[in-house]
Amino acid sequence: MSEAPHLTFDLDEPGMTKGYLVVPKGADCEALSLPVFSLNRGEGPRLLITGGCHGNELEGPIVARRLVEWLPEAQTCGRIIIVPVLNPPAVQAWSRNTPVDGLNLNRVFPGRANGSVTERIANAASRLLLPMADTVFDLHSFGPTWDFPPATTTHPIADPALMAKTIKMAEAFKLPMTLVWESVDTAGMFDTLAQNQGKVFVCPEFGGGNVNSEALVIYEAGIRNALIALGLVGGKAEYPTFRQRKSSQTLETRRSSDELKSPAPGIFEPRCSVLDEVKQGDLIGTLYPMDSLTADSIDIRAPGTCIVYAIRSGAHVNIDEGVALVARPLIR
């Protein structure tokens, strides 16, 4: 029988405390010690912030550690638990999935105590961290081959009251986009587990996965806005500037029709920018087949009036691989 996951310190201690979430060893690797920071100011909202679920999305861990620097002086009430890196093996390998077992941490929740290392991480977080929070911010980015605006995302939730609370919380970040995206691939997600327990779960998607100082300022400002909305810190929320604009919009997608795919292998050239509104027939991008002397370039056009919320940032794509994602204003 393996050792049970545990924390090396008491989360109920007042003030700023820190220690480790210990994920027991298994047949595939030794025990892991995940740094955890607890900021306890007594009564008030209970928030869990996690980063590094996917190892090639490094903005979350950076912003999480920056929060640790200024929150002790700014926090006015409640408790905030911060885990900058939820999946250390994946972060160390700059890999979306855990290199030890090849699993995606965000598809195995609630995990298994005697499973592979990814499942043991999910089990430890599910048992010891999630019960301590009413609200969760799981910090992600969209990946290095896509252009994507700073955004908060969630999935449709069957409970109308929880859906409304979740959208309100997501919009409180005041990032350029709030996205309710429908997907069939939600089994084992951290947010699905939390929402099934009635918790508000917001997933900030911090751009295209290319860390830069301007983007980090926007991301941190968005989280500060959300902390103000929760009443955990004081101040006035403001829209961060993104591409010379201070605004936000709330969008929704359909399950499959909102992904534009490549009709052939080739190099994709984007011909528009994220958050552009396009009409039916407008040019989204151009695909250049590279394995033929005679094949013409192929234009990818908008299927209808919509907003481009993600676009390949110039990459070789295979046939039937996504090149652009579109949405439309959320109907309430």
N, C-alpha and C positions, 0 to 999 in steps of 0.2 A: 504494500500500500504506500503510495507516495505521500510526502509531506503535504499538508494543506496550505493553500496560499494564505499569506498573512501580511499585515502591515507592521513595520518595526517601530511605530509610534502611535500615540493616541490622537485621533482626529478631533476629539472633543476638548483638547487643551486650548485655552484662550490665546489669542494673539497669533503670531507667525510661528508655525512649527514645520518641521520637515523630516522626512525619512524615506523609507522605501516600501514599495509594494513588491513582495517577494513571490515570484512565480516558480513553483517547485521544479526541480529537474525531472527529466524523463529519460526514456531510452535514446532520444534523439539529441539532447543537449543538456548542459548543466543548468542550474537554477539561474533565473534572471532577477536582477534588482532594479526596479523602475523608480527613479526619483519622483517623489510626491511632495507637493507644497500645500499646506493647509493654512488658510487665513480665516480665523474664527473671531468674529466680533459680536457673538451672541445671537439674540433673536433676529429673525429676518429671513430673506430668501436663501435657499440652499442651492448653490450652483457648482456643477462639475465642468471643468474645461479640460479637454484632451487634445493632443496633437500627435502627429507621427503614426497614425493608424496605417497609412500607406507610406512606405519608406522613400519614395521619390517625390514627396510633397513636403518640402522643408520649410515653407513659410509658417506653417502652424507651430512647429517646435520653436522657431525663432521668436514669433510673437508671444507665445506662451511664456518663454523665459523673460521677455521684456516686461510682461505683466507682473511677474514676480518682483521686478525691481521697483515698480512704483505703487503697486497696490497696497502694500502695508501702510503707507502714509495716507492713501486716498480712501480706503474702504471705511465706511461709516457703520455698517451693521451686517448681520447675516454671516454666512460661511461660504467661502470659495475654495474648492479643491482643484489644484492644477497638476496635471500629469503631462509634461511637455512631450514625452515620447512614449507612446503606448506599445510600439513594436520595435524595440531596439535592433534586433537582427536585420529587419527590413531597412531601417534608416541607415545602418552601417553599410549595407550593400547597395544603397540608393536603388531599391527595388520595390515595386508596388506590392508584390507578394513576399511572404517570408521565405528566404532562400532555403531554410532548413527543410521545410516540408512542402513548399510550393503553394501554400494556401493564402487566400485573401482574408485578412483578419476581419474585414467588414462584411464577410459572408458566413462567419462561423459562430456568431453569438447565439445562445449564451455560452457556448463552448462546452468542453468536457474536462473534468478534473484529471482523468487518466488518458487524455488524448495527446495529440502531437503538440508541439510547442505553441503553435498559433491558437489551438483550441484551449490550451492551458492559460494563455494570456487572456483570452475572452472570458474564460471561467473566473479568473481572479478579478477582473474588472467588474463582471456581472455580480459577483457575490459580495465584494468588499467596497466598491466605489459607487456603483449605480444606486444602491439603497440609501446612500447618504445625501442624495440630491433630488430636488424637485424639477430642476431645469438643467439641461446639458447643452454645451456648445462643443461640438466635435470639429476641430479645425482641419480643413482639407485644402487642396488646390486641384485644378482641373487636369493637370498633366502637361508635360513639356512639349507636346506636339500640337497643342491647341491654343488659339487666342480666345480668351474668356474673360469677361469683366469681373471685378470683385463683386461677389454676390452671396446671398444667403439662400439656401435651398431646403426644401422639405418634400415629402411625398403626400399624396392624398391620404387623409385619415378618416376612417369610418365614423368616428365620434365627432359630430359637428361642433360641439363646444371645444373639444381639444384642438380641432382643426383651426378654429377661429383664434384661439389663444396662441397657437403655434405661428400662424401667419402674422399676428400682431407682434409677437416677439421677433420674428424674422425681419419685419419691416422696421423695427426699432433700431436696427444696425445702421439704417439710412445709407446702405451701400447702393451702388448704381442699379442693382437688380435684385429683386426677390423672385425666386422661381419655385413654382409648384410643379414638379415634373413626375409624370406617370411612367412607371417602369414595371416590367414583369420580374426584374431581377432584384427583389427586395428581401428574399428569404435569408435569414441569418445576419441581417444588418443590425448594427448597434442601435440605430434610430427606431427600427421596427420593435426591438425588444423594449426600449424605453417607452415608446408610445403605447405599447400594449399594457404597460403598467401605469398609464395615465400621466406620464411625465412630458413636459414640453422639451422637444429636442430640435435644435437648429444646427444645420451643417453649413457653416460659412465655406464657400469655395473660393479660395484666394487666387483668382487669376489663372494664368497658364503654366504655373510651375517654374517660372524663371525668376529667381529671387533678385529683387532690386530694391534700392532704398525708397524710391517713390511709392512702389506698391506696398511696402511694409508700413509706411506712414498711413496709407488708406486703410489697411487691414486693422491696424491698431486703433485708429479713430473709430472704425465701425464697432469694435468690441467695447470701446469706452462708451459709445452711444448706448449700446445694449445694457451695460452695467448701470448707466444713469437711469435707463427706463425701468430696470429692476429695483432701483432705489439702493443699490449697493455702494455707489459713489455719488458725490454731488457734482454739480456743473450743469451746463446747458448743451444739449445734443446739437450737432451741426452736420450737414451733408458734406462729406469729403469731396474734394475736387478730383474728377476723373476725366481726363482728356478735355480739360477746360470747361467742364460742366459740373454743376452741383445739383443733382436731381436723382430721383429713384423711380423705378417702375416695377410693378408686380405682374408677373407673367405666368402662364401655364402652358404645358405641352400635352400632346396626345401620345398614346403609347408608342406607336411605330411610325405614323405618317409624318412626324416632324423631324425625322432623321433623313437627310439627303445623302445618298450613297453613290460611290463611284461606279459607273457602268463598265469600266475597264481598268486594268492596271496602268499606272503612269504617275507623273508628278503633278500635284494639284497646286494651282496658283489662286489664292484668294483674290476676288475682285470687289469685295466690300469689307466693311468693318463690323465688329460686334456692336450690337444695339442699333444698327441701321434698320430702318423700316423699309421693306421692299414690297412690291406688288407683283401679281402674277406675271411671269415671264421676265422679270428683272434678272440681270446677270449676278449670280452669286460667286462663281469662280470658273476657272477653265482647267481642264485636265489635258495633259500632254502625254500621249502614249509614247513610250521610249523604245519599244521592241519592234518597231516597224519603220520602213522607209517611206511608206505611203499613207499611213493612218493620219487623218486630220485631227486637230485638237477638238475637244468636246466641251461645249458650254454646259455648265450646271446652272439651271434657272429656278427662280422661286416658284413653288407650286400654287401660290396664292398670296394674298395680303398677309404679311407676318413680320416678325422681328427676328433678325439673325442674332442668336445669343451665344453661339460658339462657332468657330470656323477653324479648319485646319490651317496651321501657320506655315504653310509651304512644306510639303512632305511627299515622299513616295507612298502611294496607296495601292492596295490590291483591289481587285474587282469586288464590288459589294461592300467595300469598307466605307465608313462614315467620313464625309468631308465637311458637312455643315449641319447645325442644329437650329431649328427655328421654333418660335412660340408666338403667343398672342396675349393680349391683356387678359388678366384673370377676371372671369365673370363671377360676381358674388351674389 
